[in-house]
Amino acid sequence: MAIRVYLEEVLKTREMTSKELCALVDITEANLSILRSGKAKGVRFSTINKICWHLKCDVGDILKFDGKLSETPTPAWGGGRQNGFLVELEGNQDE
């Protein structure tokens, strides 16, 4: 994965439990666990904003680019990525 998550390390540095952060950010422990493990496919900017505010950190403290390109498989509906954006094929896909 191209993006590494260092949330666990920041939590330890701040002496805060993930359960405490969940209560402050208003997300479930399951969702925070997915984020902490690096298995999340995406995260809302508003969630990152709340996490950083409560941990008094910068986004770069919890998310880091490892210098590798993460390959994303082409969706079954035939679309793909173009310049980093998800695009759909033009026309009716049912034909």
N, C-alpha and C positions, 0 to 999 in steps of 0.2 A: 504494500500500500504506500502511496506517495505521501500521505499525511500521517504523521505520528502524533499520538495523543499522550500528553504528559500530565493529565489531570490528577492522577494518583500521587505523583511527586509533589505537585503544588498543594494538594490537600494535606499531605504529611508536613510540608514546610509550614503551612498555616495552622497546623494542629487542629484541623477540622475533620469531622467524619463525613462520609458521603451522605449519611442519613441527615445530618445537620444541613448540608448544602442543598439536598432535595427539598427540605422544608423552606429554606430561604428562597430558592429559585422557583418553587412550586412545580416540580417535575417528579415523576415516579422514580422510585429506586431502580426499577427495571430499566427505564430509559437511561438513567445516569450510568448504570452498569454497562449498558451497550456502548455508550459513549466512551467510558473509561477503558473498556477493553479494546477500543479501536475498531469495533465491528460496525459502527454506525455508517450508513451510506450517505447521510446528510444531517445537518443540524441547522436550526433556524438562527439567524443573526441575533434575534431577540433573546434566545436562550444563552448564546455565547456572551451577549452583553450582560445579562444577569449574573452568569457564573463569574465573569471577570470582575464585575462590580463587587460582588460579595466576597470574592477571594482577594480583592485589591491587587489584581495582576493585569498583565497585558495579554492579548490574544496569542502573541508569540510565546508566551510562557506555557501555554497549554496545548497549542497546536504548532507543529513544526513540519516543514517540507523536507523530505529525506533525499531530494535530488533525483528521484526516479519517477518515471511516467507510469501512472496506474492505468492499465488497459481496461477499457470497459467494453463488454461484448455488445454487438449490435442487437437492438431489441427485435423481437420476433415480428413486430408489425412493419419492419423494413426501414425504419428511420435510422438515424445515426447521429454522430456528433460532427459538427462543422465549426471550426474555430472555437472549440470549447463549449458550444451551445448545442443542446438537444434539438434536433430538427426532424420534422415529419416529411415524408414524401408527399409531393403534390398529387392531387387527384383522388379518386375514390379507391380505397384500399380493398373494397369488396369485389371489384371487377376482375 
